[in-house]
Amino acid sequence: MSGGATTPQRAPAKPFYFNTSAHLARITSFKAANLTEFLQALRECPEDSIFHHTFQTLEEHHFIPEGFSNDFAHWALAHRNEPTLAEQLASVDVREFTSVEELRSRIVQIVENFLKQDPASAAISAQQPFYFCTSDGVVLPTSFVAHNLQEFVEGVRRVSVHSIHHHFIEARLRIKLMSNDFSRWLQEDAGLTDVARALNRIDIYTATLEDIRGQMVRIIEPALT
């Protein structure tokens, strides 16, 4: 992206406050000892449990650029020994969805189709049950505040990866998957729509959080000139 493709810099309407968050995982009442129970729990568990096992799990494995992208796929392989199902679950690209319910429907559809093709696998016990979790979070302020674009870039460079995760990934549940905190500020408060859209297109699955940080800096820097 060239700097000429963006609107000239303006004073942002309000500062960007870099926050981070701490989470305590909480086991829900939903668990699955086989694929039949897994499918039923997928249909009925809370939305934030679906989000937890797809989006939020990325923070735990942020330093691993390869491997399965969500907890559902990992369980299907590691504890049910179903590599085909695991690959299908891992292929779900969360960026394609505009609501958690749509994401849930896609995951349910994958499991349903798998069981139609292999009904004998439905009742086979897993080595370990799948426990559906959510997480209770506490938002914590950091010392970084951006009053202009230069300070924003500096904040992105210096905050922890947990802050990157909080604003770039976790925020998507709050704003219904449509964007992230960084892109919203760049578009709504700094008037940099092209930059905001480019940030929102960063692939959160094939990049570590440090990679995401680096890509963000490279996308924003041309707008500084």
Summary of the structure (lengths in Angstrom):
residues: 225
radius of gyration: 19.4
end to end distance: 12.8
largest distance: 62.5
contacts: 679
relative contact order: 0.22
helix: 55%
strand: 15%
